[in-house]
Amino acid sequence: MRSRELRRWARERWDDPVFWSDVVQVAKTVAAAVIAWLIATRVWHLPLSFLAPWAALLVVHSTVYRTFSQGARQVGAAVIGVLVAWAVGNLFGLGPTALAVSLLVGFAAGALPWLSGQGTATAATAVVVLTTGFANNDNMLVHRLADTAIGIVTGLLVNFAVWPPLRARTAIAAMNALDDRIGELLQDIGDGLAAGCTPDDVHGWIDRTRDLDEDLDQAWALVRQARESARMNPRRSAEALRHPQEWLGLLRRLEQAVAETRSMAETIDHGMDESGDWLSAFREPYVVLLRDAGHAIIAADPVSILAVRDRLNDLVDRLGSEQPTPRLWPVYGALIINLRNIVDAMGEVAKANPLSQPPLPFARPRSQDVEPV
């Protein structure tokens, strides 16, 4: 069992776009830091050249825009930290007073608007430079600034040699997965109504809609990250990501579907006390519609989703000729409106699903055989 779970985990990671984006980022950062250190020690023979890999780490970011915005502030903090250590060391030497002053000045510098909260980085750099090989001469300042410059240049070159990826895969994967979860929940609600659900079942459905809200928040965050990855990125495909109107529209429809599903579950919860009086003329066809809607949403079949909506209209027409218990008619009406709004929203999502994306690096075809249990 454990080995099968491990293989499944490894296969999921292999096909996970988030995993591969992180792998590329880690590889670039490690390469930049190592190259910077080698240049500082083997080419320039600088003593205690720890600032070269440190500066390279600060420069390499996951997007081009962040490289220039956040990276510039972090590098500025490192340079100021070196200058603070040199000035404080020359004034006070190496001792408790110098350490305290370096920390105070470093944190104060971080309050400057153009450093934007980099006080800790400034103070940490000053303390490290002060306490590791400080010498009361101008060469110390030159060497530390040279280390920092080597790290900055190396980090930028590595970042531009391997452009930060457009983080489209992560956002697309999140959106492609959401409609399946919505469809599965609708099927479970239909099965629960058919079997005679309990209040615990209904509360479980409501909790699952809250989980879907968290998935939606994550998808929105990934879309914002994808838009940021396109800023200042020279790739031709970056243009479409700067204003992904289709994605924004799909996410809004998914939000509506999740909200309507929660409303449906809450309406069922309110009607639980009268569950025994539900008309079979409503319950039975509504259960079938829920199951069929869930199946069509999972299959991303807009034709079948539209057919569910037409059948829902037929159910309304049939119910109009019945004589339902008056106090339950609002429950029926609310559930019908919920399902109609869900299929309307998910019909547009199904037309776009699955969103196309470039193949993953080193991706292999999925095996079609079923794994033994």
C-alpha positions in Angstrom: 0.0 0.0 0.0 2.7 2.5 1.0 4.7 1.8 -2.2 1.6 2.3 -4.3 0.9 5.6 -2.6 4.5 6.7 -3.1 4.3 5.9 -6.8 1.0 7.8 -7.1 2.6 10.8 -5.3 5.6 10.7 -7.6 3.4 10.5 -10.7 1.3 13.5 -9.4 4.5 15.5 -8.8 5.8 14.6 -12.3 2.7 16.0 -13.9 2.3 18.9 -11.5 3.0 22.3 -13.2 3.6 24.0 -9.9 6.3 21.4 -9.0 8.1 22.0 -12.3 8.0 25.8 -12.0 9.5 25.4 -8.5 12.2 23.1 -9.8 13.2 25.6 -12.5 13.3 28.4 -10.0 15.4 26.4 -7.5 17.8 25.3 -10.2 18.3 28.8 -11.4 18.9 30.2 -7.9 21.4 27.5 -7.0 23.3 27.9 -10.3 23.4 31.7 -9.8 24.8 31.4 -6.3 27.4 28.8 -7.1 28.6 30.7 -10.2 28.8 33.9 -8.3 30.9 32.3 -5.6 33.2 30.6 -8.1 33.8 33.9 -9.9 34.5 35.8 -6.6 36.9 33.1 -5.3 38.5 31.5 -8.4 38.6 34.5 -10.8 38.9 37.6 -8.6 40.3 35.7 -5.5 38.3 37.9 -3.1 38.7 37.0 0.6 35.6 35.8 2.5 33.4 36.2 -0.6 30.1 35.2 1.0 28.3 38.3 -0.3 28.6 37.1 -3.9 26.2 34.1 -3.6 24.1 36.1 -1.1 23.5 38.9 -3.6 22.8 36.4 -6.4 20.1 34.8 -4.2 18.5 38.2 -3.7 18.4 38.9 -7.5 16.9 35.7 -8.8 13.2 35.9 -8.6 10.3 33.9 -10.0 9.2 36.7 -12.4 11.0 39.3 -14.4 8.9 42.1 -12.8 9.8 40.9 -9.3 13.5 40.7 -10.2 13.5 44.4 -10.8 11.0 45.5 -8.2 11.7 43.3 -5.1 15.2 42.3 -6.2 16.3 45.8 -6.6 15.2 46.7 -3.0 16.8 43.6 -1.6 20.1 44.3 -3.3 19.9 47.9 -2.3 19.5 46.7 1.3 22.6 44.5 1.0 24.7 47.3 -0.4 23.6 49.7 2.4 24.4 47.0 4.9 27.9 46.7 3.6 28.4 50.5 3.8 26.9 50.6 7.3 29.3 47.9 8.5 32.3 49.7 7.0 31.3 53.0 8.5 30.4 51.6 12.0 33.5 49.4 12.0 35.8 52.4 11.3 34.1 54.5 14.0 33.8 52.0 16.8 35.9 49.0 15.9 34.5 45.5 16.4 32.6 45.3 19.7 29.2 45.4 21.4 28.8 49.1 20.6 29.5 48.6 16.9 27.1 45.6 16.8 24.3 47.6 18.4 24.8 50.6 16.2 24.9 48.5 13.0 21.5 46.9 14.0 19.9 50.2 14.8 21.1 51.9 11.6 20.2 48.9 9.5 16.6 48.8 10.9 16.3 52.6 10.5 17.4 52.3 6.9 14.7 49.7 6.2 12.1 52.3 7.1 13.1 54.4 4.0 10.3 54.3 1.4 12.6 53.0 -1.4 13.8 50.1 0.7 10.2 49.1 1.5 10.6 47.1 4.7 14.1 45.7 4.0 15.3 46.6 7.5 16.0 43.1 8.6 18.0 42.4 5.4 20.0 45.6 5.9 20.8 44.9 9.5 21.6 41.3 8.9 24.0 42.1 6.1 25.7 44.8 8.3 26.1 42.4 11.2 27.5 39.6 9.0 30.0 41.9 7.3 31.0 43.5 10.6 31.6 40.2 12.4 33.3 38.2 9.7 36.6 39.5 8.7 36.2 43.3 9.3 39.4 45.2 8.7 39.9 48.9 9.3 41.0 49.8 5.8 39.5 50.8 2.5 40.2 47.4 0.8 37.6 45.8 3.0 34.9 48.1 1.5 36.1 47.6 -2.0 36.2 43.8 -1.6 32.7 43.6 -0.1 31.2 45.9 -2.8 33.0 43.8 -5.4 31.5 40.6 -3.9 28.0 42.1 -4.0 28.4 43.4 -7.6 29.6 40.0 -8.8 26.5 38.4 -7.2 24.1 41.0 -8.7 25.5 40.7 -12.2 25.7 36.9 -12.1 22.1 36.6 -10.8 20.8 38.9 -13.5 22.7 37.0 -16.2 21.3 33.7 -15.1 17.8 35.1 -14.8 18.0 36.5 -18.3 19.7 33.4 -19.8 16.8 31.3 -18.5 13.8 33.6 -18.5 11.5 33.2 -15.5 8.7 31.0 -16.8 5.2 32.3 -17.6 3.3 30.8 -14.7 0.3 29.9 -16.9 0.4 26.2 -16.2 -0.3 26.6 -12.5 -3.3 28.9 -13.0 -4.7 26.7 -15.8 -4.3 23.5 -13.8 -6.1 25.1 -10.8 -9.1 26.2 -13.0 -9.3 23.0 -14.9 -9.6 21.1 -11.6 -12.3 23.3 -10.1 -15.2 22.3 -12.3 -14.6 18.6 -11.6 -14.9 19.2 -7.9 -18.1 21.2 -8.4 -19.6 18.4 -10.6 -18.6 15.7 -8.0 -20.3 17.7 -5.3 -23.5 18.0 -7.3 -23.5 14.3 -7.9 -23.1 13.6 -4.2 -26.0 15.9 -3.4 -28.2 14.1 -5.8 -27.2 10.7 -4.4 -27.8 12.1 -0.9 -31.3 13.3 -1.8 -32.1 10.0 -3.4 -31.0 8.0 -0.4 -32.5 10.2 2.2 -29.8 12.6 3.5 -29.2 13.5 7.1 -28.3 16.9 8.6 -24.7 15.8 8.9 -24.7 15.0 5.1 -26.0 18.5 4.3 -23.5 20.2 6.6 -20.7 18.2 5.0 -21.8 19.5 1.6 -21.7 23.1 2.9 -18.2 22.5 4.3 -17.1 21.2 0.9 -18.3 24.5 -0.7 -16.1 26.3 1.7 -13.2 24.2 0.6 -14.1 25.1 -3.0 -13.9 28.8 -1.9 -10.4 28.2 -0.7 -9.6 26.5 -4.1 -11.0 29.6 -5.8 -8.9 31.9 -3.8 -5.9 29.9 -4.7 -6.9 30.0 -8.4 -7.3 33.8 -8.2 -3.8 34.1 -6.6 -2.3 31.9 -9.3 -3.9 34.0 -12.0 -2.5 37.2 -10.5 0.9 35.5 -10.3 0.6 34.5 -14.0 -0.2 38.1 -14.9 2.8 39.3 -12.9 5.0 36.7 -14.7 4.1 38.3 -18.0 5.1 41.8 -17.0 8.4 42.8 -18.5 8.7 39.3 -19.9 9.8 39.4 -23.6 8.2 36.2 -24.7 5.5 36.5 -27.4 3.1 34.5 -25.4 3.3 36.9 -22.5 1.1 39.5 -24.1 -2.1 37.4 -23.7 -1.3 36.8 -20.0 -1.1 40.5 -19.2 -4.9 40.9 -19.6 -6.4 37.4 -19.3 -10.0 38.4 -19.7 -11.1 34.9 -20.4 -9.6 33.6 -17.2 -11.2 36.3 -15.1 -14.6 35.6 -16.6 -14.3 31.9 -16.0 -13.3 32.4 -12.4 -16.3 34.7 -11.8 -18.6 31.9 -13.2 -16.9 29.3 -11.0 -17.5 31.6 -8.0 -21.2 31.9 -8.9 -21.5 28.1 -9.2 -19.9 27.5 -5.8 -22.1 30.1 -4.2 -25.2 28.6 -5.8 -24.2 25.1 -4.7 -23.8 26.4 -1.1 -27.2 28.1 -1.3 -28.7 24.8 -2.6 -27.3 22.8 0.3 -28.5 25.4 2.8 -32.0 25.4 1.3 -32.0 21.6 1.6 -30.9 22.0 5.2 -33.9 24.4 5.9 -36.3 22.0 4.3 -35.0 18.9 6.2 -37.9 19.0 8.7 -40.4 18.7 5.9 -38.3 16.2 3.9 -41.0 13.5 4.2 -43.6 15.7 2.5 -41.5 16.4 -0.6 -43.4 15.7 -3.7 -42.0 12.7 -5.6 -42.9 14.6 -8.8 -40.2 17.1 -7.7 -37.7 15.0 -5.8 -37.2 12.2 -8.3 -36.6 14.2 -11.5 -34.6 16.8 -9.5 -32.2 14.1 -8.2 -31.7 12.9 -11.8 -31.0 16.4 -13.0 -28.5 16.9 -10.2 -26.6 13.7 -11.1 -26.7 14.5 -14.9 -25.6 18.1 -14.3 -22.6 16.9 -12.2 -21.7 14.3 -14.8 -21.9 16.9 -17.6 -19.8 19.4 -15.7 -17.1 16.8 -14.9 -17.1 15.8 -18.6 -17.0 19.5 -19.6 -19.8 18.8 -22.1 -21.7 22.1 -22.8 -24.3 20.3 -24.9 -25.3 18.0 -22.0 -25.3 21.0 -19.6 -27.7 22.9 -21.9 -29.9 19.8 -22.1 -30.1 19.7 -18.3 -31.3 23.3 -18.3 -34.0 22.5 -20.9 -35.1 19.5 -18.8 -35.2 21.8 -15.7 -37.5 24.1 -17.6 -39.7 21.1 -18.4 -39.8 20.2 -14.7 -41.0 23.7 -13.9 -43.8 23.4 -16.4 -44.9 20.0 -15.0 -44.9 21.3 -11.5 -47.1 24.2 -12.5 -49.9 21.7 -13.1 -49.4 19.9 -9.8 -50.8 20.9 -6.4 -47.7 21.1 -4.2 -47.9 21.8 -0.5 -47.7 25.6 -0.4 -45.1 25.9 2.4 -42.7 23.7 0.3 -43.1 25.5 -3.0 -40.4 28.1 -2.0 -38.0 25.3 -1.3 -38.6 23.8 -4.7 -38.4 27.1 -6.4 -35.1 28.0 -4.7 -33.5 24.7 -5.6 -34.6 25.0 -9.2 -33.1 28.5 -9.4 -29.9 27.3 -7.8 -29.5 24.5 -10.3 -30.4 26.8 -13.3 -27.8 29.3 -12.3 -25.2 26.6 -11.8 -25.7 25.1 -15.3 -25.8 28.6 -16.8 -22.5 29.5 -15.3 -20.8 26.1 -15.8 -22.0 25.9 -19.5 -19.6 28.7 -20.3 -16.8 27.1 -18.3 -17.4 23.8 -20.1 -16.9 25.5 -23.5 -13.5 26.6 -22.4 -12.4 23.5 -20.6 -9.9 22.1 -20.7 -7.8 25.3 -21.1 -4.9 24.6 -23.4 -1.4 24.8 -22.0 2.1 23.9 -23.3 3.5 20.5 -22.4 5.4 20.0 -19.2 9.1 19.5 -19.4 10.1 15.9 -19.4 6.4 14.9 -19.5 5.6 11.4 -20.4 2.3 10.0 -21.7 -0.1 8.9 -19.0 -0.5 5.1 -18.7 -4.0 3.9 -19.7 -3.9 0.7 -17.7 -5.6 0.5 -14.3 -3.4 0.2 -11.3 -4.1 -2.9 -9.4 -5.7 -2.5 -6.0 
